[in-house]
């Protein structure tokens, strides 16, 4: 297996991406639609050439615009697994999987051995003689996984591998992927919108927004203390950005629109910081409480949705366009408060529930 280094710009798509992946590491690539996630995979796989940049796999140069080096897709040692299995319809499962080693020069007998080994690894040996039309979605994806791994890639690219599967099939395929990634110490990138893919498969996370990697950290770091808007959104955490200010007895930040947020964490005045706190820590009041907790936000309800056994109430977006604050409350509380979109209320959160972290340089 090999490490990955990518630095590439592509003006037509508005991307300027930089990413490093350690050997044997699985990185989940997250971000909103159109952020540049698929472009990142295409730059690595070789299906897209950057205007400027370099892609290194271990010590091998796959792309280098300065020296006009460009290794073709089939010779990169990179395999891609998409949400659609894309199996050859006229071949049975074994022949589909054997196609990978055959395309790299293995003879028919050797390719069959490799195919059987990987079909067994993904729990699909009993499917060897079936054609794609005879396979369920989950079965076809298992065969597609076996085919990708039968090529013995140095780097595996997973593009929404469970997105097309039903809720009963996806967990089984996810377990297969986790097993093969761990046991073979594969270096892998996985583009996904599914938090379950992240926690089940990834060692770390890269968040892409606006064509740039805006956050990079371990799964635990991004899900418990996100520092990008999308990271906070997928983690289900509230995030407000601003700059640290001097406060009487706590650290605080002030947003660009003048709201002060008190929390824990020491930061020099003027430092770009973000405040993160759980929606479960937010209470909702029809009027400003007299006991005066440190953080009281006057908001207008934007939307309400079922969240587990409760209701998530979200306020209108902030003046800078970032998502509004979310509060998780009971259905009874929603009824008692008479909450509905357009209603003005007060969101309240104790300063002890708010953590202040250094902001990423690209945020402010």
VENDAMO-V965033 format. One record per pair of residues at least 6 apart in sequence whose C-alpha atoms are under 7 Angstrom apart, sorted by the first residue. I is the first residue (numbers start at 1). J is the second residue. Records with the same first field share a line. If there is no record, write none. Layout:
BEGIN
I = J ; J
END
This chain:
BEGIN
1 = 23 ; 24 ; 154 ; 155 ; 186 ; 187
2 = 23 ; 57 ; 58 ; 154 ; 155 ; 187
3 = 21 ; 22 ; 23 ; 57 ; 58
4 = 20 ; 21 ; 22 ; 56 ; 57 ; 58
5 = 19 ; 20 ; 21 ; 55 ; 56 ; 57
6 = 18 ; 19 ; 20 ; 54 ; 55 ; 56
7 = 17 ; 18 ; 19 ; 53 ; 54 ; 55
8 = 16 ; 17 ; 18 ; 50 ; 52 ; 53 ; 54
9 = 15 ; 16 ; 17 ; 50 ; 51 ; 52 ; 53
10 = 16 ; 50 ; 51
11 = 51
14 = 211
15 = 36 ; 211 ; 212
16 = 211 ; 212
17 = 211 ; 212 ; 213
18 = 213
23 = 187
24 = 185 ; 186 ; 187
25 = 186 ; 187 ; 188 ; 203
26 = 187 ; 188 ; 189 ; 202 ; 203 ; 204
27 = 188 ; 189 ; 190 ; 202 ; 203 ; 204 ; 205 ; 206
28 = 189 ; 190 ; 191 ; 192 ; 198 ; 202 ; 204 ; 205 ; 206
29 = 37 ; 189 ; 190 ; 191 ; 192 ; 205 ; 206 ; 207
30 = 191 ; 192 ; 193 ; 206 ; 207 ; 208
31 = 37 ; 207 ; 208 ; 209 ; 230
32 = 209
35 = 208 ; 209 ; 210 ; 211
36 = 208 ; 211
37 = 191 ; 208
41 = 157
42 = 48
43 = 49 ; 50
44 = 55
45 = 73 ; 78
46 = 72 ; 73
47 = 73
52 = 65
53 = 64 ; 65
54 = 63 ; 64 ; 65
55 = 61 ; 62 ; 63 ; 64
56 = 62
62 = 69 ; 70 ; 71 ; 76
63 = 69 ; 70 ; 71
64 = 70
77 = 153 ; 154 ; 155
78 = 153 ; 154 ; 155 ; 156
79 = 148 ; 153 ; 155 ; 156 ; 157
80 = 148 ; 156 ; 157 ; 158
81 = 145 ; 148 ; 157 ; 158 ; 159 ; 161
82 = 158 ; 159 ; 160 ; 161
83 = 159 ; 160 ; 161 ; 162 ; 163 ; 164
84 = 164
85 = 140 ; 141 ; 144
87 = 96 ; 132 ; 144
88 = 96
89 = 131 ; 132
90 = 131
91 = 131
92 = 128 ; 129 ; 130 ; 131 ; 132
93 = 127 ; 128 ; 129 ; 130 ; 131 ; 143
94 = 115 ; 116 ; 128 ; 129
96 = 147
97 = 115 ; 143 ; 146 ; 147 ; 150
98 = 111 ; 112 ; 114 ; 115
100 = 147 ; 150 ; 151
101 = 111 ; 150 ; 151
102 = 108 ; 111
114 = 150
115 = 150
116 = 125
118 = 146 ; 150
119 = 125 ; 143 ; 146
122 = 142 ; 146 ; 176
124 = 142 ; 143
132 = 140
137 = 165
138 = 165 ; 169 ; 173
142 = 173
154 = 187
155 = 186 ; 187 ; 188
156 = 187 ; 188 ; 189
157 = 188 ; 189 ; 190
158 = 189 ; 190 ; 191
159 = 190 ; 191 ; 192
160 = 191 ; 192
162 = 170
178 = 200 ; 201
195 = 234
199 = 219
203 = 218 ; 219
204 = 217 ; 218 ; 219
205 = 216 ; 217 ; 218 ; 219
206 = 213 ; 215 ; 216 ; 217
207 = 213 ; 214 ; 215 ; 216 ; 231
208 = 214
214 = 228 ; 362
215 = 227 ; 228
222 = 231
223 = 235
225 = 276
226 = 232
227 = 274 ; 359 ; 360
229 = 239
232 = 238 ; 239
237 = 276 ; 277 ; 278 ; 279
238 = 276 ; 277 ; 278 ; 279 ; 325 ; 326
239 = 274 ; 275 ; 276 ; 277
240 = 274 ; 275 ; 276
241 = 255 ; 273 ; 274 ; 275
242 = 253 ; 254 ; 255 ; 256 ; 272 ; 273 ; 274
243 = 253 ; 254 ; 255 ; 270 ; 271 ; 272 ; 273
244 = 252 ; 253 ; 254 ; 267 ; 268 ; 269 ; 270 ; 271 ; 272 ; 273
245 = 252 ; 253 ; 254 ; 269 ; 270
246 = 252 ; 269
250 = 262 ; 263 ; 264
251 = 262 ; 263 ; 264 ; 265 ; 266
252 = 260 ; 261 ; 262 ; 263
253 = 260 ; 261 ; 262
254 = 260 ; 261
257 = 319
261 = 295
262 = 294 ; 295 ; 351
263 = 351 ; 352 ; 354 ; 355 ; 356
264 = 351 ; 352 ; 354 ; 355 ; 356
265 = 355 ; 356 ; 357
272 = 358 ; 359 ; 364
273 = 356 ; 357 ; 358 ; 359
274 = 356 ; 357 ; 358 ; 359
275 = 354 ; 355 ; 356 ; 357
276 = 354 ; 355 ; 356
277 = 353 ; 354 ; 355
279 = 326 ; 327 ; 328
280 = 327 ; 328
281 = 349 ; 353
282 = 327 ; 328 ; 347 ; 348 ; 349
283 = 327 ; 347 ; 348 ; 349
284 = 345 ; 346 ; 347 ; 348
285 = 345 ; 346 ; 347
286 = 337 ; 345 ; 346
287 = 345 ; 346
288 = 346
293 = 350
294 = 350 ; 351
295 = 348 ; 349 ; 350 ; 351
296 = 346 ; 347 ; 348 ; 349
297 = 346 ; 347 ; 348
298 = 345 ; 346 ; 347
299 = 315 ; 344 ; 345 ; 346 ; 347
300 = 315 ; 316 ; 342 ; 343 ; 344 ; 345
301 = 313 ; 314 ; 315 ; 316 ; 340 ; 341 ; 342 ; 343 ; 344
302 = 314 ; 315 ; 316 ; 341 ; 342
303 = 313 ; 314 ; 315 ; 341
304 = 311 ; 312 ; 313 ; 314
305 = 311 ; 312 ; 313
306 = 312
310 = 328 ; 329 ; 330 ; 331
311 = 328 ; 329 ; 330 ; 331
312 = 326 ; 327 ; 328 ; 329
313 = 326 ; 327 ; 328
314 = 324 ; 325 ; 326 ; 327
315 = 324 ; 325 ; 326
316 = 324
317 = 323 ; 324
318 = 324
END
